[in-house]
């Protein structure tokens, strides 16, 4: 299964991205799966809280390069409608939703973690934006979710220079909320999620709604621009360079 779904006796639902041999890429089909899993968890009375994590020692290496490529505008719009639905559900999720990051959270993996209202990371976790390395802008809401965590100036630099952020720095700058020992991120995330589940749900929902008030603007912005970038010559060069493990030669077209 691409996403493993388990719920324990305390009502903790764990959604595990389960393609460890490829570091759990988050392509279109996985986004559909995650959106559907979140919709089910949101309406299941047996579920009190949700943890999102990855199998095999990594959270997610990001977008699936094999799934990217030039497509018609209509197809792109449908694909980005799924992205918008998934990210909006995450940012405004009616129950505690915590990302548990082991290993890499890169590109779309970083965006996926940032869409969760709380992030727990292993002390060996690493974060990187990496979108511009393949000729794209950040998507999955990252333009909206990253600045409130770490500040606008710092977010701008991390999105432009693609510097790797180690776990200790990630906690220091607010990229993550809590650090855990290696291998324990999901356990700690579950404990925090269930603790939060004991608080009053209505104030929690209204607080999340406030902090997510700008996310639709970011999602609309990326849905307008990212299809043009995905279809561009630079993005094709970025994908080729990634596959060939070389530096891309961008031409601005």
Secondary structure, DSSP 4 states (H G I P E B T S, - for coil): --EEEEE-TTSEEEEEE--GGGT----HHHHHHHHHHHHHHHH-TT--EEEEEESTT-SB--S-GGG-----HHHHHHHHHHHHHHHHHHHT-SSEEEEEE-SEEETHHHHHHHTSSEEEEETT-EEE--SGGGT----TTHHHHHHHHH-HHHHHHHHHH---EEHHHHHHHTSSSEEE-TT-HHHHHHHHHHHHHTS-HHHHHHHHHHHTTTHHHHHHHHHHHHHHHHTSHHHHHHHHHHHHTS-------
